[in-house]
Amino acid sequence: MKYVSTRGHAPELSFKDALLVGLASDGGLYVPSQWPVFTQEEIAQLRGKPYVDVALQIFEPFVGGEIDSDALRSMITDAYSTFRHPAVTPLVQTGPNDWLLELFHGPTLAFKDVAMQVLARLMDYVLEERGEQLTIVGATSGDTGGAAMSAFQACKEIQTFFMFPDGRVSDFQRRQMTTLGAENCHAIAIDGNFDDCQSMVKAMFADDQFCETVQLSAVNSINWGRVMAQVVYYFTSALALGAPASKVSFTVPTGNFGDIYAGFVAKKMGLPIDQLVIATNENDILERTLRTGQHSLKKVVATITPSMDIQISSNFERLLFEASDREPAIVRGLMDSLKQSSSYDLPASVAEAISEDFEAGRATQTETLAEILRLYTDAGYISDPHTAVATFVAKQNANSDVPMVTLSTAHPAKFPDAVQSAIGLVPAPPAGREIAEDAREELIRMENDIGAVKAAILTKLNVVSTRDG
Ligand SMILES: *Cc1c(COP(=O)(O)O)cnc(C)c1O
């Protein structure tokens, strides 16, 4: 399988190269050159199989023989042995046709573990094979950093640096990043918001000399390996609810559009998905885009669902690529406009293609808190606020004939303040996942200043920056 950039000006890459490089050199994102499609019989044969088996079947066409099956299987098995639930991502019923897909049984209680645990093993495998090393730099609105550091702490060939908006991630999230005690994992608190952190990552990738010096890579949700890993649970959950004989819909709490885009990929691969519903909080750029056809940036507002406090939704570019019939010139035009004027208008054909597969809705913070209470009262279920944003939106889009699966992306214990203000109870982390009260925190606090952050990274890596003398 070859991988092509959404902007059409970067070289085609193999699976392994796409995995290591993250962002394409033309600023675009890598996507497979074509979609592997499973027949309905092939999909039916996956029913009842263990998660690891389904994952292997789904990965194989994307890996395209570059890693042998036994090695791949053992990495997947190892990755999901870190999960607390035998089903890896179990379904929980909360209403007659309403289901929650719990994606938070991994080490950091966030859905990002599902992809990150696999990605770390795949990357370390390829690096070791090549005798190479990498530096991963990322921006995190809370969950990615912890999940990545937890996954990469055992990798010998990889150093990780995560920038997060100081004071805008929960204490639990911060402590997950700062108390690991792993020498190759560094947390950087930036005086700014998530998009500031994300812009710094982009600026680092635009600096050829810096990229070269540190062997820069990314594991943010733009990494193809992460998307691929997230496709699996759409299959396992749909199969459990009657696919491929009948259709299933999904509602997904959305930030960077990685998780829901994986659902779109599953649909492209032949899984009979009815609706894919984008759920946003008050940072509703995607909801507005679907409703008005105009994608226009607004200021990020801080909410009780910080992992969705995003305006620049990176993976949306991959959808634009598909919706424009894989025409990189259209994607480049839209991305230029976004850069120049902080907005673009979807061409009519693109808007129409998107609306064939997607719906969207939003929940305010008040609605989210009320929804946490409703789930608790109606179903006895304690949900995290991100999940509640999505169940709120799911309710408005549900069709009583089709099962609606809402992706539950975090354990409620990660967001105790929101849960407590909704239902008056403080959810506890599950046994074995607590962080000791007196665990020592290690972090670097910095201004929103790209030069200073680069210098700090070089210092940590023990590299003398030639530019700064
Ligand atoms: C990352 C995250 C999301 C958003 O996922 P995207 O792939 O960025 O759309 C939603 N909820 C939680 C808890 C998250 O950590």
The ligand as a Gaussian input file, in Angstrom:
#p B3LYP/6-31G(d) Opt

LIG

0 1
 C       -9.091000      13.436000      21.965000
 C      -10.410000      13.342000      22.588000
 C      -11.572000      13.603000      21.870000
 C      -11.553000      14.067000      20.432000
 O      -11.024000      13.126000      19.538000
 P      -10.528000      13.579000      18.111000
 O       -9.948000      12.371000      17.487000
 O       -9.523000      14.667000      18.345000
 O      -11.712000      14.092000      17.382000
 C      -12.781000      13.442000      22.519000
 N      -12.852000      13.070000      23.813000
 C      -11.753000      12.821000      24.535000
 C      -11.900000      12.445000      25.966000
 C      -10.501000      12.939000      23.943000
 O       -9.408000      12.686000      24.661000

